[in-house]
């Protein structure tokens, strides 16, 4: 639990919204969204193979799954600055304020994501059946977090 908290922890240092601080916030939001674009890129390749839209390739499947595992284990605490919710920065982010008001509840969702990526990293290169057996947990982990913590619109 301690490890999860450090990896997905929220910097508790909101200070006055000076212009420099607002820049930091917008920078953190962009980095957060860039992070999830990379997640989507790698997960999308695996979803495509699992569905049969793209031919299964063991080496590629393994590379994407290992990338996801590495992404899931990054210490991203600096991209979750207080003051960077949809309520604070309208039009720029879909991160709901409940992330901060109920923290560390979101850590549980991140834990499911980490576990799904670890299982896939260990199995996605072992054949299409293995990928298919384990891809569901990955999709569920995205959905599980988005349902509660990501708004539909910016
Ligand atoms: C622990 C929670 C959590 C998990 C797990 C998670 N996401 Fe997200 N995701 C978010 C939040 C919060 C945002 C909104 C970020 C923002 O707009 O600042 C987001 C945004 C995104 C975006 C939009 C990025 C952009 O450019 O605006 C994509 C795409 C995405 N997630 C894909 C995924 C996929 C695919 C998975 C699973 C493989 C996943 N996410 C897992 C919380 C999560």
Boltz pocket constraint, residues with backbone or C-beta under 6 A from the ligand:
constraints:
  - pocket:
      binder: B
      contacts: [[A, 29], [A, 32], [A, 33], [A, 34], [A, 36], [A, 37], [A, 39], [A, 40], [A, 43], [A, 84], [A, 92], [A, 93], [A, 94], [A, 95], [A, 96], [A, 106], [A, 109], [A, 110], [A, 113], [A, 138], [A, 139], [A, 141], [A, 142], [A, 143], [A, 145], [A, 146], [A, 149], [A, 150]]
      max_distance: 6.0
